[in-house]
Amino acid sequence: MKLSILDYSEIAEGETPEQALAHSVRLARLAEGWGYHRYWVSEHHGNNVLAGSAPEILAGAIAAGTHRIRTGSGGVMLPMHSPFKVAESFAVLAALYPGRIDLGVGRSTGGPADVSRVLLDGRSGSFRHYPDQIARLAGYVRRSDEQPLPRPVPTEPPDLWLLGSSSGSAEIAARHGMGLAFGHFISGQGGPEAVKAYREQFVPAAPGGKPQVLVSAFAVCGETDEQAEKQAGVFDDYLLNIREGGGLLRVPSIENVAAREYTPEQRQIMAAGRGRMLVGGPERMKRQLIRLADRYNADEIMLATVSPDFGHKCRMYELLAEVMRQA
């Protein structure tokens, strides 16, 4: 099973955005050495905790600092952008780093409504246009009949992926011969059925094209199950904060989270959120990863975490790579 990373470039207490972005580049280098297949970065706007608002720029820095690992966006929020400009940006990346660039796109705004309005600058960001945007983007990247065509013309264009969590997203990905990155961490409801339909409906964009499925999940791994549970409390708190309006300024420490008092309703919300998260020591995580891959018939699992400590985060991904090599 291929393992990959979706990195949020989170800013921990006491850290700066500069440090968080440098950590993303550093982790990508380490992940390459540990054998991870790809390393994607996200797009979030107006967020005090997550530093990655421009995945096309951060992916370039990561590709420049690595040699083999695939990198790209997980993903560009297409309703906020011109498909032509997105195709141009990733054509430059593909020309700079041949055979290593992925262009993953999603339909979210990536931020609160007031930031989205400014980002759109008067343009329409209606989700009704999203399927058409996908079609045009695919035409630009694959250089079909779309005119005008973006430049430069890389020898090997970026691989196209659609991020989704529904049967509708799976159908669009299949129709355009794109890879499907299914967001188990969003809900997981109906996921295996959507992936099955994607494989059955897949239309190759070129001779020999095959369906590709990766499943993305939240993950927290520690040296032991007990250590992982402590670290997962920070992730629980972060997800709760998003649900309650996103007022956090930084990822809190384990100690600060442990000292907080939650209402019964908040504890119930956090417990429900664990359904989207894999938590445990290495052996427990291995069992969960194999189960998840089997459930979805996935080619690859992509893991995302929010950690209060960069050293813990690195050790988590190292432990997972070690234990999955033995699977």
NUGU-131044 format. One record per residue: residue in one letter; z, x, y of N, C-alpha, C in turn. Coordinates in steps of 0.2 Angstrom, whole numbers, padded with zeros to 4 digits, always signed. Layout:
BEGIN
AZXYZXYZXY
...
# end
This chain:
BEGIN
M+0000+0004-0006+0000+0000+0000+0000+0004+0006
K-0004+0003+0011-0005+0006+0017+0001+0004+0022
L+0004+0008+0025+0009+0007+0030+0007+0009+0037
S+0008+0005+0042+0006+0006+0049+0012+0004+0054
I+0011+0006+0060+0016+0005+0065+0013+0001+0071
L+0017-0004+0073+0016-0007+0080+0021-0005+0084
D+0020-0002+0090+0025+0001+0094+0025-0003+0100
Y+0031-0005+0102+0033-0009+0109+0034-0004+0114
S+0035+0002+0113+0037+0007+0119+0043+0004+0122
E+0048+0002+0119+0054-0001+0122+0059+0005+0125
I+0062+0002+0131+0066+0007+0135+0073+0006+0133
A+0077+0010+0131+0084+0010+0129+0088+0011+0135
E+0094+0009+0134+0099+0010+0140+0100+0017+0141
G+0100+0019+0148+0100+0026+0150+0094+0029+0150
E+0088+0026+0148+0082+0029+0148+0077+0027+0153
T+0072+0030+0154+0067+0029+0159+0060+0026+0156
P+0056+0023+0159+0049+0021+0157+0045+0028+0154
E+0046+0033+0158+0043+0039+0157+0045+0042+0150
Q+0052+0041+0148+0054+0044+0142+0052+0039+0136
A+0052+0032+0138+0049+0028+0132+0042+0029+0130
L+0038+0030+0135+0031+0031+0134+0030+0038+0130
A+0034+0043+0132+0033+0050+0129+0036+0049+0122
H+0041+0045+0121+0043+0043+0114+0038+0040+0109
S+0034+0036+0112+0028+0033+0108+0023+0038+0106
V+0022+0043+0110+0017+0048+0109+0020+0053+0103
R+0026+0054+0104+0030+0058+0099+0030+0055+0093
L+0032+0049+0092+0033+0045+0086+0026+0045+0082
A+0021+0044+0086+0014+0044+0083+0012+0050+0079
R+0014+0056+0083+0013+0062+0079+0017+0063+0073
L+0023+0061+0073+0028+0061+0067+0025+0056+0062
A+0023+0050+0064+0020+0045+0059+0014+0048+0056
E+0010+0051+0059+0004+0055+0056+0006+0059+0050
G+0011+0063+0052+0014+0068+0047+0017+0065+0041
W+0020+0059+0042+0023+0055+0036+0018+0051+0032
G+0012+0050+0035+0006+0047+0031+0005+0040+0033
Y+0007+0038+0039+0005+0031+0041-0002+0031+0043
H-0005+0025+0041-0012+0024+0042-0014+0023+0049
R-0011+0019+0053-0013+0017+0060-0007+0016+0064
Y-0008+0017+0071-0002+0016+0075-0005+0013+0081
W-0003+0006+0082-0005+0002+0087+0000+0001+0093
V-0002+0000+0099+0003-0001+0104+0001-0008+0107
S+0006-0011+0110+0006-0018+0113+0004-0019+0120
E+0003-0025+0122+0002-0026+0129+0007-0031+0132
H+0011-0029+0136+0016-0034+0139+0016-0033+0146
H+0017-0038+0150+0017-0038+0157+0024-0041+0160
G+0026-0038+0166+0032-0041+0169+0038-0040+0165
N+0038-0035+0160+0044-0035+0156+0048-0028+0157
N+0054-0029+0159+0059-0023+0160+0060-0019+0154
V+0060-0022+0148+0062-0018+0142+0056-0014+0139
L+0050-0017+0139+0044-0014+0136+0039-0011+0141
A+0038-0005+0140+0034-0001+0145+0027-0001+0144
G+0024-0004+0138+0017-0003+0137+0013-0009+0140
S+0011-0009+0146+0007-0014+0149-0001-0013+0149
A-0003-0006+0147-0010-0005+0147-0011-0001+0140
P-0012-0005+0135-0013-0001+0128-0019+0003+0128
E-0025+0002+0132-0031+0006+0132-0029+0013+0134
I-0024+0013+0139-0022+0020+0142-0017+0023+0137
L-0012+0020+0134-0007+0023+0130-0011+0025+0123
A-0015+0021+0121-0019+0023+0114-0023+0029+0115
G-0025+0030+0121-0029+0037+0123-0024+0043+0123
A-0018+0042+0125-0013+0047+0125-0011+0049+0118
I-0010+0043+0114-0008+0044+0107-0014+0048+0103
A-0020+0046+0104-0026+0049+0101-0026+0056+0103
A-0025+0058+0109-0025+0065+0111-0020+0069+0108
G-0014+0066+0106-0009+0070+0104-0009+0070+0096
T-0013+0067+0093-0014+0066+0085-0021+0069+0083
H-0022+0069+0076-0028+0071+0074-0031+0067+0069
R-0027+0063+0065-0031+0059+0060-0029+0051+0060
I-0023+0050+0062-0021+0043+0062-0025+0038+0066
R-0026+0032+0064-0030+0028+0068-0025+0025+0073
T-0028+0024+0079-0024+0021+0085-0028+0016+0089
G-0024+0012+0092-0028+0006+0096-0023+0001+0099
S-0025-0005+0100-0022-0010+0103-0019-0015+0098
G-0013-0017+0099-0010-0023+0095-0007-0028+0099
G-0010-0031+0103-0017-0030+0105-0018-0031+0112
V-0024-0031+0114-0027-0033+0121-0026-0040+0121
M-0023-0043+0127-0023-0050+0127-0029-0053+0131
L-0034-0055+0127-0041-0056+0129-0041-0061+0135
P-0037-0067+0134-0038-0072+0140-0037-0069+0147
M-0033-0063+0147-0032-0060+0154-0037-0055+0156
H-0042-0054+0152-0047-0049+0154-0054-0051+0153
S-0059-0047+0156-0066-0048+0155-0068-0045+0148
P-0071-0048+0143-0073-0045+0137-0077-0039+0138
F-0082-0039+0143-0086-0033+0145-0082-0027+0146
K-0077-0028+0151-0073-0022+0153-0069-0020+0147
V-0066-0024+0143-0062-0022+0137-0067-0018+0132
A-0073-0020+0131-0078-0017+0127-0079-0010+0130
E-0080-0009+0136-0081-0003+0140-0076+0002+0139
S-0070+0000+0140-0064+0004+0139-0063+0007+0132
F-0064+0003+0127-0064+0005+0120-0070+0009+0118
A-0075+0008+0121-0081+0012+0120-0080+0019+0122
V-0076+0020+0128-0074+0027+0130-0070+0030+0125
L-0065+0026+0123-0060+0029+0118-0063+0031+0111
A-0068+0026+0109-0071+0028+0103-0076+0034+0103
A-0078+0035+0109-0083+0041+0110-0078+0048+0111
L-0072+0047+0114-0068+0052+0114-0065+0054+0107
Y-0063+0049+0103-0060+0050+0097-0063+0047+0091
P-0069+0049+0089-0073+0046+0084-0070+0044+0078
G-0071+0038+0076-0069+0036+0069-0061+0034+0069
R-0058+0034+0075-0050+0033+0075-0048+0027+0079
I-0052+0023+0082-0050+0018+0087-0051+0011+0084
D-0046+0007+0085-0046+0000+0083-0045-0004+0090
L-0049-0009+0090-0048-0014+0095-0045-0021+0093
G-0039-0022+0093-0036-0028+0091-0035-0032+0097
V-0036-0039+0097-0036-0043+0102-0032-0049+0100
G-0028-0052+0105-0024-0058+0104-0025-0063+0110
R-0022-0069+0109-0024-0075+0114-0018-0076+0118
S-0012-0072+0118-0007-0073+0122-0008-0071+0129
T-0004-0073+0134-0005-0070+0141-0001-0063+0141
G+0004-0062+0137+0007-0056+0137+0013-0055+0142
G+0014-0061+0146+0019-0060+0151+0021-0067+0154
P+0026-0068+0159+0027-0074+0162+0022-0077+0166
A+0022-0083+0168+0017-0087+0171+0015-0084+0178
D+0020-0081+0182+0019-0079+0188+0015-0072+0188
V+0017-0068+0183+0013-0062+0182+0006-0063+0180
S+0005-0068+0175-0001-0070+0173-0006-0072+0178
R-0003-0076+0183-0007-0078+0189-0010-0072+0193
V-0006-0067+0194-0008-0062+0198-0013-0057+0194
L-0012-0057+0188-0016-0053+0183-0023-0056+0183
L-0023-0062+0183-0030-0066+0183-0033-0066+0190
D-0030-0065+0195-0032-0064+0202-0037-0070+0203
G-0035-0076+0202-0039-0082+0203-0044-0084+0198
R-0045-0080+0193-0050-0082+0187-0046-0087+0183
S-0050-0090+0179-0048-0095+0174-0045-0091+0168
G-0039-0092+0165-0037-0089+0159-0036-0095+0154
S-0040-0100+0154-0039-0105+0149-0040-0103+0142
F-0036-0105+0138-0036-0103+0131-0042-0107+0128
R-0045-0112+0131-0051-0115+0128-0057-0110+0128
H-0057-0105+0132-0063-0100+0132-0062-0095+0127
Y-0056-0095+0124-0054-0089+0119-0060-0088+0114
P-0061-0093+0110-0066-0092+0105-0073-0089+0107
D-0075-0091+0113-0081-0089+0116-0080-0081+0118
Q-0074-0080+0121-0073-0073+0123-0073-0068+0117
I-0071-0071+0111-0071-0067+0105-0078-0065+0103
A-0082-0070+0103-0089-0070+0102-0093-0065+0106
R-0091-0065+0113-0095-0061+0117-0092-0053+0116
L-0086-0053+0115-0083-0046+0114-0086-0043+0108
A-0087-0047+0102-0090-0044+0096-0097-0042+0098
G-0101-0046+0101-0107-0044+0103-0108-0038+0107
Y-0103-0037+0112-0103-0031+0116-0102-0025+0112
V-0097-0025+0108-0094-0019+0104-0100-0018+0098
R-0103-0023+0095-0107-0021+0090-0115-0021+0093
R-0115-0022+0099-0122-0020+0102-0127-0025+0099
S-0126-0031+0099-0130-0036+0096-0135-0039+0102
D-0136-0045+0103-0141-0047+0108-0138-0048+0115
E-0131-0047+0116-0128-0048+0122-0131-0043+0127
Q-0132-0046+0133-0135-0042+0139-0131-0043+0145
P-0130-0038+0149-0131-0031+0148-0126-0028+0143
L-0128-0023+0140-0123-0020+0135-0119-0014+0139
P-0113-0014+0137-0108-0009+0140-0110-0002+0138
R-0108+0003+0142-0109+0010+0141-0102+0013+0141
P-0101+0019+0138-0106+0022+0134-0107+0019+0127
V-0112+0022+0123-0113+0020+0117-0110+0025+0112
P-0105+0023+0109-0102+0028+0104-0105+0028+0098
T-0105+0033+0094-0109+0034+0088-0105+0029+0083
E-0099+0029+0083-0095+0024+0079-0091+0019+0083
P-0093+0013+0084-0089+0009+0088-0082+0007+0086
P-0077+0005+0090-0070+0003+0087-0071-0002+0082
D-0066-0002+0078-0065-0007+0073-0062-0013+0076
L-0065-0019+0075-0062-0025+0078-0057-0029+0074
W-0051-0031+0077-0046-0034+0073-0044-0040+0078
L-0043-0046+0074-0040-0052+0078-0033-0053+0076
L-0028-0053+0081-0021-0054+0080-0020-0062+0080
G-0017-0064+0075-0016-0071+0075-0010-0073+0070
S-0008-0080+0070-0003-0082+0066-0004-0089+0064
S-0011-0091+0063-0013-0098+0062-0019-0098+0058
S-0021-0104+0055-0027-0104+0051-0033-0104+0056
G-0032-0106+0062-0037-0106+0067-0039-0099+0069
S-0034-0094+0070-0036-0087+0071-0039-0084+0065
A-0037-0086+0059-0040-0083+0053-0047-0085+0052
E-0049-0091+0054-0056-0094+0054-0060-0090+0059
I-0058-0089+0065-0062-0085+0070-0063-0078+0067
A-0058-0075+0065-0059-0068+0062-0064-0068+0057
A-0064-0073+0052-0068-0073+0047-0075-0074+0049
R-0076-0078+0054-0083-0080+0056-0086-0074+0060
H-0082-0070+0063-0085-0064+0066-0084-0057+0062
G-0082-0058+0056-0082-0052+0052-0077-0047+0055
M-0071-0049+0058-0066-0045+0060-0061-0044+0055
G-0057-0039+0056-0051-0038+0052-0046-0043+0055
L-0041-0045+0050-0036-0050+0052-0029-0047+0052
A-0026-0047+0058-0019-0044+0058-0014-0051+0059
F-0011-0053+0053-0008-0059+0053+0000-0057+0055
G+0002-0061+0060+0009-0060+0063+0014-0064+0059
H+0016-0061+0054+0022-0064+0050+0028-0064+0055
F+0029-0060+0059+0035-0060+0064+0035-0065+0069
I+0029-0069+0069+0029-0074+0074+0032-0081+0071
S+0030-0082+0065+0033-0088+0061+0032-0087+0053
G+0026-0085+0051+0025-0084+0044+0023-0091+0041
Q+0024-0096+0044+0022-0103+0041+0015-0103+0040
G+0013-0105+0034+0006-0106+0032+0002-0099+0032
G+0006-0094+0032+0002-0087+0032-0002-0086+0026
P+0001-0086+0020-0003-0084+0014-0009-0089+0013
E-0009-0095+0015-0014-0100+0015-0020-0098+0020
A-0018-0096+0026-0022-0094+0031-0026-0087+0029
V-0023-0083+0026-0026-0077+0024-0031-0078+0018
K-0029-0082+0013-0033-0084+0008-0040-0087+0011
A-0039-0092+0016-0045-0095+0018-0049-0090+0022
Y-0046-0085+0025-0050-0080+0029-0054-0076+0024
R-0051-0074+0018-0055-0070+0013-0061-0074+0011
E-0060-0080+0009-0065-0085+0007-0070-0086+0012
Q-0069-0086+0018-0074-0088+0023-0077-0082+0026
F-0075-0076+0025-0077-0070+0028-0084-0069+0028
V-0087-0068+0034-0094-0066+0035-0095-0059+0037
P-0098-0055+0033-0098-0048+0035-0103-0047+0042
A-0100-0043+0046-0104-0042+0052-0110-0036+0051
A-0109-0033+0046-0114-0028+0044-0114-0027+0036
P-0120-0025+0033-0120-0024+0026-0114-0020+0023
G-0111-0023+0018-0106-0019+0015-0099-0021+0018
G-0099-0025+0024-0093-0026+0027-0088-0031+0023
K-0082-0029+0023-0077-0033+0018-0071-0035+0023
P-0068-0040+0020-0062-0043+0024-0056-0038+0024
Q-0053-0037+0029-0047-0033+0029-0041-0037+0032
V-0035-0036+0028-0029-0040+0030-0023-0035+0031
L-0020-0035+0037-0014-0032+0038-0009-0038+0040
V-0003-0037+0038+0002-0042+0039+0008-0038+0043
S+0009-0040+0049+0014-0037+0054+0021-0041+0053
A+0026-0037+0053+0033-0039+0052+0038-0035+0056
F+0043-0038+0058+0049-0035+0061+0053-0031+0056
A+0055-0025+0057+0059-0022+0052+0064-0017+0055
V+0070-0017+0051+0075-0012+0053+0078-0009+0046
C+0077-0003+0046+0079+0001+0040+0084+0006+0042
G+0089+0007+0038+0094+0012+0039+0095+0016+0033
E+0100+0021+0033+0101+0025+0027+0104+0021+0022
T+0108+0015+0024+0111+0011+0019+0110+0004+0022
D+0111-0001+0018+0111-0008+0020+0115-0010+0026
E+0121-0007+0025+0126-0008+0030+0124-0005+0037
Q+0122+0001+0037+0119+0004+0043+0113+0000+0046
A+0109-0003+0042+0103-0007+0044+0106-0013+0047
E+0111-0016+0045+0113-0023+0047+0116-0021+0055
K+0120-0016+0056+0122-0014+0062+0116-0014+0067
Q+0111-0010+0065+0106-0009+0070+0102-0015+0071
A+0101-0019+0066+0098-0026+0066+0101-0030+0071
G+0108-0030+0073+0111-0034+0078+0108-0033+0084
V+0105-0027+0086+0102-0026+0092+0096-0030+0093
F+0092-0030+0087+0086-0033+0087+0087-0041+0088
D+0092-0043+0084+0094-0050+0085+0095-0052+0092
D+0099-0048+0095+0101-0049+0102+0095-0049+0107
Y+0090-0045+0106+0084-0044+0110+0080-0050+0109
L+0079-0053+0103+0075-0059+0102+0079-0065+0105
L+0085-0065+0104+0089-0071+0107+0088-0071+0115
N+0088-0065+0118+0087-0064+0125+0080-0066+0127
I+0075-0065+0123+0068-0067+0125+0068-0075+0125
R+0071-0078+0120+0071-0085+0119+0075-0088+0125
E+0080-0085+0128+0084-0087+0133+0081-0085+0140
G+0076-0082+0141+0073-0081+0147+0071-0074+0149
G+0073-0069+0144+0071-0062+0145+0074-0059+0151
G+0081-0059+0152+0084-0056+0157+0086-0049+0156
L+0085-0046+0150+0087-0039+0149+0084-0034+0153
L+0087-0029+0155+0084-0023+0159+0082-0017+0154
R+0086-0017+0149+0085-0011+0144+0087-0014+0137
V+0085-0010+0132+0088-0012+0125+0095-0010+0125
P+0100-0014+0123+0107-0012+0123+0109-0008+0117
S+0114-0005+0118+0117+0000+0112+0120-0005+0107
I+0121-0002+0101+0124-0005+0096+0131-0007+0098
E+0135-0003+0101+0141-0004+0103+0142-0010+0108
N+0137-0010+0113+0137-0015+0118+0136-0022+0115
V+0131-0022+0110+0130-0028+0106+0136-0031+0102
A+0139-0026+0099+0145-0028+0094+0150-0031+0098
A+0151-0029+0105+0156-0031+0109+0155-0038+0112
R+0149-0041+0111+0147-0047+0114+0150-0053+0110
E+0151-0058+0114+0153-0065+0110+0147-0070+0111
Y+0145-0073+0105+0140-0077+0105+0143-0084+0104
T+0139-0089+0106+0141-0096+0105+0139-0098+0098
P+0141-0103+0094+0139-0105+0088+0131-0106+0088
E+0129-0109+0093+0121-0111+0094+0117-0104+0094
Q+0120-0099+0098+0116-0093+0098+0116-0089+0091
R+0122-0090+0088+0122-0087+0081+0117-0090+0076
Q+0117-0096+0077+0112-0100+0073+0105-0098+0074
I+0103-0097+0081+0096-0095+0083+0095-0088+0080
M+0100-0083+0081+0099-0077+0078+0098-0077+0070
A+0102-0081+0067+0101-0081+0060+0095-0083+0058
A+0092-0088+0061+0085-0091+0060+0080-0086+0061
G+0081-0081+0066+0076-0076+0068+0076-0071+0062
R+0081-0070+0058+0081-0066+0052+0075-0067+0047
G+0073-0073+0047+0067-0075+0043+0061-0071+0045
R+0060-0069+0051+0054-0065+0053+0055-0057+0052
M+0061-0055+0050+0063-0048+0050+0065-0046+0043
L+0063-0040+0041+0065-0036+0035+0071-0031+0037
V+0076-0032+0034+0082-0028+0035+0085-0025+0029
G+0087-0018+0029+0090-0015+0023+0089-0008+0023
G+0093-0005+0018+0092+0002+0016+0085+0003+0013
P+0083+0009+0011+0077+0011+0009+0075+0007+0003
E+0079+0006-0002+0077+0003-0009+0076-0005-0007
R+0081-0008-0004+0080-0015-0002+0074-0016+0002
M+0072-0012+0007+0066-0012+0011+0060-0012+0006
K+0060-0007+0002+0054-0006-0003+0053-0013-0007
R+0058-0016-0009+0057-0023-0013+0054-0028-0008
Q+0057-0028-0002+0055-0033+0003+0047-0032+0005
L+0045-0026+0006+0039-0024+0008+0034-0026+0002
I+0035-0024-0004+0031-0026-0009+0030-0033-0010
R+0036-0037-0009+0036-0044-0010+0031-0047-0004
L+0032-0045+0002+0028-0047+0007+0021-0046+0006
A+0019-0040+0004+0012-0038+0003+0009-0043-0003
D+0013-0044-0008+0011-0048-0013+0010-0055-0011
R+0014-0058-0007+0014-0065-0005+0008-0066-0001
Y+0006-0061+0003+0000-0062+0007-0007-0059+0004
N-0006-0055-0001-0012-0052-0004-0015-0047+0001
A-0010-0044+0005-0012-0039+0010-0014-0032+0008
D-0018-0030+0012-0021-0023+0011-0016-0018+0014
E-0012-0020+0019-0008-0016+0023-0002-0020+0026
I+0003-0016+0027+0009-0019+0031+0010-0015+0037
M+0010-0018+0043+0012-0015+0049+0019-0017+0052
L+0023-0012+0053+0030-0014+0055+0031-0013+0062
A+0035-0017+0065+0038-0016+0072+0045-0017+0073
T+0048-0013+0077+0055-0013+0078+0057-0012+0085
V+0063-0014+0087+0066-0013+0094+0072-0009+0092
S+0073-0003+0095+0079+0001+0093+0082+0004+0099
P+0089+0004+0099+0092+0007+0105+0093+0014+0105
D+0090+0018+0100+0090+0025+0099+0084+0028+0096
F+0081+0032+0100+0074+0035+0097+0075+0039+0090
G+0081+0042+0090+0082+0046+0084+0083+0041+0078
H+0086+0035+0079+0087+0030+0073+0080+0028+0072
K+0076+0026+0077+0069+0024+0076+0065+0028+0072
C+0065+0035+0073+0061+0040+0069+0063+0040+0062
R+0070+0040+0061+0073+0040+0055+0071+0034+0050
M+0070+0028+0054+0068+0022+0050+0061+0023+0047
Y+0057+0025+0051+0050+0026+0049+0049+0031+0044
E+0053+0037+0044+0053+0042+0040+0055+0040+0033
L+0061+0036+0033+0064+0033+0027+0059+0028+0023
L+0056+0024+0027+0051+0019+0024+0045+0023+0021
A+0042+0028+0024+0037+0032+0022+0039+0035+0015
E+0045+0038+0015+0047+0042+0009+0048+0037+0003
V+0051+0031+0004+0052+0026-0001+0046+0023-0004
M+0041+0022+0001+0035+0018-0001+0030+0023-0005
R+0031+0030-0004+0027+0035-0008+0029+0034-0015
Q+0035+0032-0017+0038+0031-0023+0036+0025-0027
A+0033+0020-0023+0032+0013-0025+0026+0013-0030
# end
